[in-house]
Amino acid sequence: MQRVLDGKNILITGASSGIGRSTAIEFARTCPNNLKLILTARRLDRLHELKNRIQNEAGHGVKVCVKELDVSKKEQIDSFFENLDEEFKDVDVLVNNAGFMSGVERPPDVPSDVITSVYATNVMGVIHMTQAVLQIFKKRPDGGKGDIIMLGSMAGREPYAGGSIYCSTKAAVRSFTESLRKELIATRIRVMTVDPGQVLTEFNDIRHRFDKEKADAVYAGCDPLTPEDIAEVIVFAAGRRENVVVADTLLYPSHQAGALDIHRRQ
């Protein structure tokens, strides 16, 4: 993997916490001698902390650029690519990780601002980031070259009660991903998705609006996946030789076999 990733320029959205943060660390550990990382999120202070950690661990072999970016705002995406430092402009890998869900209300009680903001981030943000990076990829010979890795979800495959908004956003991204892969078949652009089941991240707290009792109940009696588990698979997919496309990966923790098929320890 180090040989394949050597010299690559990796762009990760939502890198300030959870899976995005762990993915940045995993890329740096896998290719510590010659790698560039572009780390984006809304919380710039956390990105600077992450940059310091990576450079303390990896040394000068990993160059890190941190940029504030809210992918729900197209104008920020446009200016982001325009204002990237020259040495980071030639992106090789996009990890579309940014996403969220706020609340557990069901229709017709889902606040309209929640619907708008979740779709703006989880769907429109992914599409706009992908379109922007494809302009870079497609300038390369033979129709273009580069990797797009979507952070999907089991929820995009198997909708569940109480998840109508979140599940529908992930289903939309899954359809977008599968169509995009077919549309780019004549190029050297790889389109991949990594779909986790239960993962314990800050996402769980945000979804339950920081009600600790409700958030903790979701994983009571379970041993969920960790952000590091998902990061390893993302880096593995990016680290395959050019002719190998790890197109579609579904990960469950050992206690889970489906959205609602969960075994809890007593």
N, C-alpha and C positions, 0 to 999 in steps of 0.2 A: 504493500500500500504506500509506503514511503516513496518508492520509486515513481509510482503513478501520480502521486500528489505533489511531487517535488516541483517547486516554482509556481504552483497554482495560486490563484487569487480567489478567495472564498468569501462570499457575501451572505451573512446570516441576519435575518430579520427577527425581532423579538429576542435579542441576545442578552437582555439584562437579567433574566432569571430562567429557572426551569430548564426545559429541554434545549432552548437556544443557547443558554449559558454553558451547559454541559457539552453541547456540540462544539462550541468554540474551543473549549479546553481539550476535548478529544482530538480535534484536528491538529492542534498545536503539539500534543503529545505524540501523535502518530508521525508527524513530519516536522520535527523541531529545527531542522537545519536550513530550510529554504521554503518559506510559506508566507503568504500575505493574507491577513484576515480583515474584513470590513465588518464591523459589528454595529448594528443599528437597533435602536429602541427609543421609547419616549423618555426613559429615565437615564439621562446622560451620566449622572453621578455613579450609578451602578456599572455603566459601561467602562468608566475610567477605573473603577476598582477591578473589574475583570481584566482590563488591559494590563494593569500592574501585576496581577497574579500571573497571567500568561507569560509576560516578559521576565518575571522573576524565575519562573520555572523553566522556560525554554531558552532564555537568553536572546541574543540579537538575531538568531536565525529566523525568528517569526516576527514579521513587521505587522503592527496592529493599527488600524485606523478606526476610530470611533466617531459615529455621527448620530445626532438626534434625528429620529424619523418616526412619524406617525403614518403608517401605511394606509390608514383610512382616508387620508387627504391626498388626492392625486397631485395637487400642486406641489406638495412636499416631495413626492416621488420624482416629479419632473426636475425640480431644482436640485435634488439630491444627486442625481447622475450628472447634471451639468456642472456641479461644484465639487465633484470628487477630485482629490489630488491626482495629478497625472499618473503617478506610479501605481495607483489603485484603479484606474479607469477600465483596464482591460480584464473584466470579470470573467472567471472560468466556471465558477459554480455558484448557483443561487440556492440557498436553503430557505424556502418560504415557510418560516416557522411562526411568525406573529399571528396571534389569534386569541380570542377570549369569549366568555359568556358571562353575563351578569344576571343573577336571579334564577328562580326555578318556577316562575309563574307559567300557567298554561293558558292558551287562548280560551276566552277572549280577554284575559286579564294581563297579557304581556304588555308592559308599557311601550308605547310607540317609539320612544327614544332608544330603548334597548334593542328593538328590532332593527332600527336604522343603524345604530352604531355597531352591532354585531355583524350585520351584513356588509357594512362599509369596510370593516377590518378583515373578516374571515373570507369574504368572497371578492369584493371589489379590490381590496388591497392585494390579494394574491394575483388577480388578473392584471392589474396595473403594473405590479412589480415584474411579472412575467413578460408582459409586453415590452417593458423598458429594457430588460436584460436581453431579450431576443434581438433587439436592434444591435447590440454588441456582438452576440453570438453569430448572427447571420452575415456579418461582414467578413467572416473567416472563409477560407477556401472550401470548395466542395459542398456548397450549400450551407455551411456553418458548422460550428463546433461549440460544445459547452454542456453543462449539466444543470438541470432544474430538478430539485428535490422538494417535494411537497410534504409537509407534516400534516397528514390526514388524521383519520380517527376511525375506530371501529364504528362510531356513530354515523359515519357516512355510508356504511354498508348495511347496518342493522338498526333502524330507528327504534327508539324506545319511548314509552310514555313519560312525559315530563321533559322531553328533549326536543320538542317540535322545532324550535328556532335553531338551536345549535346543530341538531342532526341534519336539518335541511341545508344549512350552510356547508357542512362537510360533504353532503351528497352532491351539492353543486360543484364543489372543488373536485370531487372525484370524477364527475362527468367531464369537467373542463380538462382535467389531467388526461383522461383516456382519449378524448378527442384530439388534444394537442399532440399526444404521442403518435397518433395516426397521421396527423397533418405534417409532422416533421420526419416521417419515416425515411425520406430521401436524403436526409442530412446526417451529420455526425452529432446532432444534439440529442442527448439522452434525457428522457422525462421519466421520473421515478417517484414513487410515493411510499411513505412509511406510515402505517396505520396502527397506532397503539390501542390497546384496551385500557384498563384502569392504570393510570400513572399518578403517583402522588407528587404534585407540584403546587405552586402557589395558585394555579388555576382553580383548584378546589375551594380555596378560601375566597377567591374573588367571586366565584359563582354563587357562593352562599353568603356573599356580602359580609364576610369576616365574622359570621356567627360560628364561633369555634365548635360549639356543641353539634350543630347540624353538619358542619364540614367534617368533623371527626367521625360522625356516624356513618358516612359513606364508605369508609374503609375499615370499620370495626370488624375484627375477626378475620381480616384479609392481609395478605402480604403483597401489596401492589408493585407494579413496575416502578423503577426509578428513572429520573431523567438521564442518568448515565447509561442505563440499559438501551434507551432509544438512541442516544448519541452514538453509541458503538455501531448500531445498525446503519445510521445515516452515513457515518464515515466509511464503513465497509462498502456501502453502495457506491459512494464517490470514488473509492479506491480500487474499483475493478478496472481491468484493462479496457481500452476504448470500445472493443467489440462486445462487451458484456453489459447488458442492461438489467439491473435488479429492479424490474419494472414495478413490482407490487409486493409489499411485505406487510403481513398482519402479525402483531405481537400481542399475546395475552400473558398475564401472570398465571401461575399454575393453578390458581383457584378459580379461574374464569374460563368459560367455553363459549360465551356469547354475551350479549348486552345484559340479559337478565339471568343468565345461567351461571350463578356464582355460589361457590361453597364457602361458608363462613365457619371459622373455628368457634367452638363453644367455650 
